[in-house]
Amino acid sequence: MQQMEPKNKNFLTPKQLEDEFGISISKQNKMRMQKNQNSTNSLPFIKIG
């Protein structure tokens, strides 16, 4: 599968977020879950594509 980079630099891919901030992809998935969306530790996201 080809890796796509966002054209808009305001967005990061999960891999870029892991590289920049050290948050593993599995931890990101947990932070994006519906049950966490109202907590202070939630991770906002937009699905593109």
URBELSUL-V503431 format. One line per field, one symbol per residue. phi: phi as a letter, one per 20 degrees, with the letter a starting at -180 (. if undefined). burial: I if it has 9 or more other C-alpha atoms within 8 Angstrom, else O. A space follows every 10 residues. Layout:
phi: ???
burial: ???
This chain:
phi: .feddffeff dcfgffffff dmefffffgf feggfefdef efdfbcedo
burial: OOOOOOOOOO OIOOOOIIOO OOIOIOOIOO IIOOOIIOOO OIOOOOOOO
